[in-house]
Amino acid sequence: MAAPDHLFSLRNNFYLGAYQAAINNSDLPNLSPDDAVERDCLVYRSYIALGSYQLVINEIDNSAATPLQAVKLLALYLSSPANKESTISSLREWLADSAIGNNAILRLIAGTVFMHEEDYNEALKHTNAGGTLELNALNVQIFLKMHRSDYAEKQLRVMQQIDEDHTLTQLANAWLNLAVGGSKIQEAYLIFQDFSEKYPMTSLILNGKAVCCMHMGNFDEAETLLLEALNKDAKDPETLANLVVCSLHLGKPSSRYLSQLKLSHPDHILVKRATYAEENFERAVQSVA
């Protein structure tokens, strides 16, 4: 008989974006040393997702286990543009160390950092071998960013063979369905709908449903879902970005959401594209003038 999975609920909260719930319900008794490290990683990654980078940097000291040190590197990387070069340099050094370089969390963090850098080939160098469902799910994300849904589908097949009903497998399935489009959008919507019936509603679930609705042309329903997500987290970049798109389709003003996105997430791809378009427009106006 398999041993009970003490971390199931904690992992699920983290995967579905219920970060505060993951933190609040992390006091778990009788954990093995390995489970305790995994629990701490999930808790600190939840703090990172909530933007509490400094707390993570302050609390993880140099004597902590390798997975926790890797999580601290992610917090350092995200906390300030000034830290990026030194963080990536440390990351490369650790990955080259034969004693720790193959650690699954270290490879996951490396994949996450290099995906942020849009260096997808470097990210895949560390994640492509898989080994955990999280690494497989990250591979799906990376391949979708590279517009290679064929490779993403192969990764999803691997995940389905390991555990078809796992939350990460279902999420990866929904991401792929959204990327493929067409009749697959309805399947993606049903996955997010299933999550919303089983688990507490999070921004991630609401945004998933809203994006499906936008693909299907149901912009009024999408707006309702996104405003509910905004009530949960007023600074969530995906909610703000999706509200900009949704408002434009509904013929409503979108400038406030774009302004909020620019203030809280100046590096977001929608902000970069909007700024680029504005600069091009200005140049065109000046050339005509």
C-alpha positions as CSV (number, residue, x, y, z in Angstrom):
1,M,0.0,0.0,0.0
2,A,1.4,3.4,-1.0
3,A,2.3,5.8,1.8
4,P,0.0,8.8,2.2
5,D,1.1,11.9,0.3
6,H,1.2,14.5,3.1
7,L,2.0,17.3,0.6
8,F,-0.8,16.7,-1.9
9,S,-3.0,19.6,-0.8
10,L,0.0,22.0,-0.5
11,R,1.2,21.2,-4.0
12,N,-2.3,21.5,-5.4
13,N,-2.8,24.9,-3.8
14,F,0.5,26.1,-5.3
15,Y,-0.1,24.7,-8.8
16,L,-3.6,26.3,-9.0
17,G,-2.4,29.7,-7.7
18,A,-3.8,29.6,-4.2
19,Y,-0.5,30.8,-2.8
20,Q,-1.8,32.3,0.5
21,A,-3.7,29.0,1.2
22,A,-0.5,27.1,0.5
23,I,1.4,29.2,3.1
24,N,-1.4,29.1,5.7
25,N,-1.8,25.3,5.5
26,S,1.8,24.4,5.5
27,D,2.2,23.4,9.1
28,L,2.3,19.6,8.5
29,P,3.3,17.2,11.2
30,N,5.5,14.0,10.8
31,L,7.2,14.9,7.6
32,S,10.4,13.1,6.5
33,P,13.5,15.4,6.0
34,D,13.0,15.3,2.2
35,D,9.3,16.1,2.5
36,A,10.1,19.0,4.9
37,V,12.5,20.5,2.3
38,E,9.9,20.1,-0.5
39,R,7.3,21.7,1.8
40,D,9.6,24.7,2.5
41,C,10.4,25.0,-1.2
42,L,6.6,25.2,-2.0
43,V,6.0,27.7,0.8
44,Y,8.9,30.0,-0.3
45,R,7.9,29.7,-4.0
46,S,4.4,30.8,-2.9
47,Y,5.9,33.8,-1.2
48,I,7.8,34.6,-4.5
49,A,4.6,34.3,-6.5
50,L,3.0,36.8,-4.1
51,G,6.0,39.2,-4.7
52,S,7.6,38.7,-1.2
53,Y,11.1,38.3,-2.6
54,Q,12.9,39.9,0.3
55,L,11.3,37.6,2.9
56,V,12.6,34.6,1.0
57,I,16.1,36.1,0.6
58,N,16.2,36.9,4.3
59,E,14.9,33.6,5.6
60,I,17.0,31.1,3.5
61,D,20.5,31.1,4.8
62,N,23.7,29.6,3.2
63,S,23.4,26.4,5.2
64,A,20.0,25.5,3.7
65,A,19.6,22.4,1.4
66,T,20.4,22.8,-2.4
67,P,16.7,23.0,-3.4
68,L,16.1,25.9,-1.0
69,Q,19.2,27.7,-2.2
70,A,17.9,27.4,-5.7
71,V,14.6,29.0,-4.7
72,K,16.5,31.8,-3.0
73,L,18.3,32.4,-6.4
74,L,14.9,32.7,-8.1
75,A,13.9,35.3,-5.4
76,L,17.1,37.2,-6.0
77,Y,16.7,37.1,-9.8
78,L,13.1,38.4,-9.7
79,S,13.7,41.0,-6.9
80,S,15.8,43.5,-9.0
81,P,17.2,43.8,-12.5
82,A,20.5,44.6,-10.9
83,N,20.7,41.1,-9.5
84,K,20.1,39.3,-12.9
85,E,23.7,38.9,-14.1
86,S,25.1,37.7,-10.7
87,T,22.2,35.3,-10.2
88,I,22.5,33.7,-13.7
89,S,26.3,33.4,-13.1
90,S,25.7,31.6,-9.8
91,L,23.1,29.4,-11.5
92,R,25.5,28.3,-14.2
93,E,28.1,27.6,-11.6
94,W,25.8,25.3,-9.6
95,L,24.5,23.6,-12.7
96,A,28.1,22.7,-13.7
97,D,28.8,21.2,-10.3
98,S,28.5,17.4,-10.6
99,A,27.4,17.0,-7.0
100,I,24.3,19.2,-7.2
101,G,23.8,20.0,-10.9
102,N,21.2,17.4,-11.5
103,N,19.0,18.4,-8.6
104,A,15.4,18.6,-9.9
105,I,14.5,21.9,-8.2
106,L,17.7,23.5,-9.3
107,R,16.9,22.4,-12.9
108,L,13.4,23.7,-12.5
109,I,14.6,27.1,-11.3
110,A,17.1,27.2,-14.1
111,G,14.4,26.5,-16.6
112,T,12.2,29.2,-15.1
113,V,15.0,31.8,-15.1
114,F,16.1,31.1,-18.6
115,M,12.4,31.1,-19.8
116,H,12.1,34.6,-18.2
117,E,15.2,35.6,-20.2
118,E,13.5,34.2,-23.3
119,D,16.6,31.9,-23.8
120,Y,14.5,28.8,-24.5
121,N,17.3,26.6,-25.8
122,E,19.3,27.2,-22.6
123,A,16.1,26.5,-20.5
124,L,15.5,23.2,-22.3
125,K,19.1,22.2,-21.7
126,H,18.3,21.8,-18.0
127,T,14.6,20.8,-18.1
128,N,14.3,18.5,-21.2
129,A,15.4,15.4,-19.4
130,G,12.4,15.7,-17.2
131,G,12.3,13.5,-14.1
132,T,9.3,15.2,-12.3
133,L,5.9,16.3,-13.5
134,E,6.8,19.9,-12.7
135,L,9.8,19.7,-15.1
136,N,7.5,18.1,-17.8
137,A,4.9,20.9,-17.3
138,L,7.6,23.5,-17.6
139,N,8.8,21.9,-20.8
140,V,5.2,22.2,-22.2
141,Q,5.2,25.9,-21.3
142,I,8.6,26.5,-23.0
143,F,7.6,24.6,-26.2
144,L,4.4,26.6,-26.4
145,K,6.5,29.9,-26.0
146,M,8.6,28.6,-28.9
147,H,5.3,28.0,-30.9
148,R,6.1,24.2,-31.0
149,S,2.8,22.7,-30.0
150,D,4.0,19.4,-31.5
151,Y,6.8,19.1,-29.0
152,A,4.5,20.3,-26.2
153,E,2.1,17.5,-27.1
154,K,4.8,14.9,-26.8
155,Q,5.6,16.2,-23.3
156,L,1.9,16.1,-22.4
157,R,1.8,12.4,-23.5
158,V,4.7,11.7,-21.1
159,M,2.8,13.4,-18.3
160,Q,-0.4,11.5,-19.1
161,Q,1.4,8.2,-19.0
162,I,2.7,9.1,-15.5
163,D,-0.6,10.4,-14.1
164,E,-3.4,11.5,-16.4
165,D,-5.5,13.0,-13.5
166,H,-2.7,15.0,-11.9
167,T,-3.5,18.7,-11.6
168,L,-0.3,19.6,-13.6
169,T,-1.2,17.2,-16.3
170,Q,-4.7,18.7,-16.6
171,L,-3.2,22.2,-16.6
172,A,-0.7,21.3,-19.3
173,N,-3.5,19.8,-21.3
174,A,-5.5,23.1,-21.0
175,W,-2.5,25.2,-22.0
176,L,-1.9,23.0,-25.1
177,N,-5.6,23.1,-26.1
178,L,-5.6,26.9,-25.8
179,A,-2.5,27.1,-28.1
180,V,-4.0,24.7,-30.7
181,G,-7.3,26.5,-30.7
182,G,-10.4,25.6,-32.7
183,S,-12.5,22.9,-31.1
184,K,-9.9,22.4,-28.4
185,I,-10.9,25.6,-26.7
186,Q,-14.1,24.0,-25.4
187,E,-12.0,21.1,-23.9
188,A,-9.7,23.7,-22.2
189,Y,-12.8,25.5,-20.8
190,L,-14.1,22.2,-19.3
191,I,-10.8,21.6,-17.6
192,F,-10.8,25.0,-15.9
193,Q,-14.6,24.5,-15.1
194,D,-13.7,21.2,-13.4
195,F,-11.0,22.9,-11.3
196,S,-13.5,25.7,-10.3
197,E,-16.0,23.0,-9.1
198,K,-13.4,21.0,-7.1
199,Y,-11.2,23.7,-5.6
200,P,-11.4,27.3,-4.3
201,M,-11.5,29.8,-7.1
202,T,-8.1,31.5,-7.9
203,S,-6.9,34.1,-10.4
204,L,-5.3,31.3,-12.4
205,I,-8.6,29.4,-12.8
206,L,-10.6,32.5,-13.5
207,N,-8.1,33.7,-16.1
208,G,-8.1,30.3,-17.7
209,K,-11.9,30.3,-18.1
210,A,-11.8,33.9,-19.3
211,V,-9.2,33.3,-22.0
212,C,-11.3,30.3,-23.2
213,C,-14.4,32.6,-23.3
214,M,-12.5,35.3,-25.3
215,H,-11.4,32.6,-27.8
216,M,-15.1,31.6,-28.2
217,G,-16.2,35.2,-28.6
218,N,-18.0,35.4,-25.2
219,F,-16.4,38.7,-24.1
220,D,-19.1,39.7,-21.6
221,E,-18.6,36.4,-19.6
222,A,-14.9,36.8,-19.9
223,E,-15.1,40.4,-18.4
224,T,-17.2,39.1,-15.5
225,L,-14.6,36.4,-14.7
226,L,-11.7,38.8,-15.0
227,L,-13.3,41.4,-12.7
228,E,-13.7,38.6,-10.1
229,A,-10.0,37.8,-10.6
230,L,-9.1,41.4,-10.2
231,N,-11.0,41.5,-6.8
232,K,-8.7,38.6,-5.7
233,D,-5.5,40.3,-6.8
234,A,-5.6,43.9,-8.1
235,K,-2.0,43.6,-9.4
236,D,-2.1,40.2,-11.1
237,P,-0.4,40.9,-14.5
238,E,-2.3,38.2,-16.5
239,T,-5.7,39.6,-15.2
240,L,-4.8,43.2,-16.1
241,A,-3.4,42.1,-19.6
242,N,-6.5,40.0,-20.3
243,L,-8.8,42.9,-19.2
244,V,-7.0,45.2,-21.7
245,V,-7.7,42.8,-24.5
246,C,-11.3,42.0,-23.3
247,S,-12.2,45.8,-23.0
248,L,-10.9,46.5,-26.5
249,H,-13.2,43.8,-27.9
250,L,-16.1,45.2,-25.9
251,G,-15.5,48.7,-27.1
252,K,-14.8,49.8,-23.5
253,P,-11.8,52.0,-22.3
254,S,-8.8,49.9,-21.5
255,S,-6.2,52.6,-20.6
256,R,-6.7,52.2,-16.8
257,Y,-5.8,48.5,-16.9
258,L,-2.8,49.2,-19.2
259,S,-1.6,52.0,-16.9
260,Q,-1.9,49.6,-13.9
261,L,0.0,47.0,-15.8
262,K,2.8,49.4,-16.8
263,L,3.2,50.5,-13.2
264,S,3.2,47.1,-11.6
265,H,4.8,45.0,-14.4
266,P,6.8,47.2,-16.8
267,D,8.4,44.2,-18.4
268,H,5.2,42.5,-19.3
269,I,5.0,41.5,-23.0
270,L,1.8,43.5,-23.5
271,V,3.5,46.6,-22.1
272,K,6.5,46.1,-24.4
273,R,4.3,45.7,-27.4
274,A,2.1,48.7,-26.6
275,T,5.2,50.9,-26.0
276,Y,6.7,49.7,-29.3
277,A,3.5,50.5,-31.2
278,E,3.2,53.9,-29.5
279,E,6.8,54.7,-30.5
280,N,6.2,53.6,-34.1
281,F,3.0,55.7,-34.2
282,E,4.9,58.8,-32.9
283,R,7.6,58.3,-35.5
284,A,5.0,58.0,-38.3
285,V,3.2,61.2,-37.1
286,Q,6.5,63.1,-37.0
287,S,7.5,62.0,-40.5
288,V,4.1,63.2,-41.9
289,A,4.3,66.5,-39.9
